[in-house]
Amino acid sequence: MIKKGIILAGGKGTRMSPLTKAVNKQLLPIYDKPLIFYPLSILMLAKIKDILIIVNKGQLNQYKKILPNGKNLGIKISYLEQDKPRGLPDAFVIGEKFIGKENVAMILGDNFFYGQNLTSKLLNNTKLKKGAKVVLYKVQKPESFGVAKINKKNQIISIKEKPKKFLSDLAITGLYFFDNNVVKYSKKLKPSKRGEVEIVDLLNFYKSKKQLSADLIGRGGAWLDTGSIEDFYKTSAFVSAIENRQGFKIACLEEIALNNRWISKKNIRDSISFYGNCDYSKYLSKFL
């Protein structure tokens, strides 16, 4: 079972400037919660309790105000700083000590996932023993994404970053599951023309060894990338619509922790006093 997870929450967030000049994008609100709650909730739904969050240099204290160490959620959160963006695989080099001899999941800090069978899918993916697995989602404009072509066994046969010619309409989302070789492979990567190591090169390493497979989020699920202002607000509107219609919250971390039996009602009371008088606290009081 994969027991460790990394959230990569660095990056410059230039596409959302000037908003991101003072505050990291992952701390901006998606409806009523900071964006970072959503990828964290995905790892928690996958029953991953040991989590490393990689942040930009100088932004550590902002994160620790909202997510100190995970004790309130029955999990362990540790932090490492990245002095500048060096590409996604750099997360495994930075996190080498954290990963140790174990397999690891990684989610990008600006990814939003939602869906009916999501939890069972996530738990299934954490069973990965060997190789790598990426989560794919069908999109209308594949030319804007890294895409993957798969065979009938869900093995990936081809990957292309923002293809000009149609290859596939399955976008590679920001959720990955890797065996322990990921550290070794990441260290071998050479930077691309833009001066960063590329996730596509890392995935191709696994593909060359016939160890790269895919999991698909079907029609009942949603994957939203909050990279631009427009996508950010679309995601916010999506969360608002679902929460207000159905009366439950997406990515309520305490609710997930309580359902996983990681915390007790006393922790919920502590969280309510931590958040203060707000809608999120009122929602939490339902569990007492």
Buried (B, 14 or more C-beta within 10 A) or exposed (E): EBBBBBBBBBBBBEBBEEEBEEBBBBBBEBBBBBBBBBBBBBBBBBBBBBBBBBBBEEBBEBBBEEBEEBEBBBBEBBBBEBEEBBBBBBBBBBBBEBBEEEBBBBBBBBBBBBBEEBBEBBBBBBEBEEBBBBBBBBBEEBBEBBBBBBEEEEBBEBBBEEBEEEBBBBBBBBBBBBBBBBBEBBEEBEEEEEEBBBBBBBBBBBBEEEBBBBBBBEEEBBBBBBBEEEBBEBBBEBBBEBBEEEEEBBBBBBBBBBBBEBBEEEBBBBBBEEBEEEEBBEBBEEBE
